[in-house]
Amino acid sequence: MVLIVVAALLLGVLAGFLILAPRDRKSGHTEKAQSDLNDNKEPKTYNKTEVLLHNKRTDCWIIIKNKVYDITSYVEEHPGGDAILAHAGDDSTEGFFGPQHATRVFDMIEDFYIGDLKH
């Protein structure tokens, strides 16, 4: 009996989410689908001076292989603690590809990509 009640509650929550999820009124697509279409534009470019301004725990950008990443939201979650701040606002390529990182970081980092470094 308890299992049936729990299952019914879960189904209710899922149904509510599907009904209340934001939608584009014209096409019926969710906002996420629409934002994915906008992501196909040219990446933004930053120069080294711009990246250097983002060099603290509460505003942290890094460069990895000439790509710029805003990792501010990840700083507190970093398993290596403050080691992530060693190259805040600077090039972190060498540290990123160090032996301490599992291969999953190579997929994870793309979530933080904001643009390319201008040469």
N, C-alpha and C positions, 0 to 999 in steps of 0.2 A: 504494500500500500504506500509506504513512504517513497519507494522508488518511483512509483507512478506519479506522485505529487511532484517530486524533484524533476522528473522528465517533463512534465507539463509546464512547470515554471521555466525551465530552460527553453522550451519551444516558444513560450510566450515572450520571453526576452528577445529571442532571435527574430520572431515575427515583428515585434515592436521596432527593432532596429531597422529591419528592411523597409518597414512602412515609413519611418521617420528619417531615413537617410536622405541627405540633401540631394536634390536632383536638378538637372538643367531642365527647365520647363519646356523648351522647344524640342529637344531631342530625347528626353527621358534618360540621358546618361547621368551618372553620378558626377559630382565635382571632381573627383579623383581622375576619372576617365578624361574629363576635359583638360585638367592640368597636364596629363600625360601628353596630350596633343601639343600643348604649349612648350613642352620640354624639348621639342625637336629643333628649336632655333639655335643659332650660333652661340657657343659658350662665351661667357663674359671673360674679359682678360684683365689681369691685375699686374701692376709692376711691383718690383721688389719693395719699394718704399711703402706702397699701400699695404702690403702683407705685413711688413715690420710693425705697423701701428697696432696690430692685433696680437699682442704678445703677453697676455695675462690670462689667469685662470677664468675670468668672467668674459673674456673676449679672445679666443684662441684660434688662430689660423696657422696652418702649416703648409709647406710645399713638399710634394713627393713627385719626383720625376716630372718637374715642370707643370704640375697640376696643383691647384690651390684647393684646400679643404678647410671648412669651418668646423672644427671639432669641439667647439665650446660646450655643446650639450653632452659630450662624451668624457670630458676631463674628469669629472667626479666618479665615473664608472670604470675608468681605466684600471685594469688589474695590477699594473705596475706602479700605481700611485702617481706621484708627481714627476716621474721620469718622462711622462708625456709633455711636460712643460719645458724640458731641457732645450728644445729648439722652437718654442712658441714664437710665431712671427717669422720663422726662418725655414731653411731647408732641413727636412727630417728624413730624407730619402735613406740615408745610411742606417739610422736607428730603426726605421720602419722595416727594412729588410733584414734586420738582425735575427739571430737564432732564437730569441726569446718569444717571437710571435708565431702563433699557430697559423696554418694556411687560411683559416676562415677570415683573418683580418683583411686579406686581399679582396674578398667580396664585400666585407663590411665597410671598408673605407669609401666605397663609391656612394654610399648614402650621404656622405658629408661633402661631396664634390660641389664646388661653386664656380669654378672657372679655370682658365689656363694662365700660366705666368707669361707675361710679355718679355720678349728678349731684347 
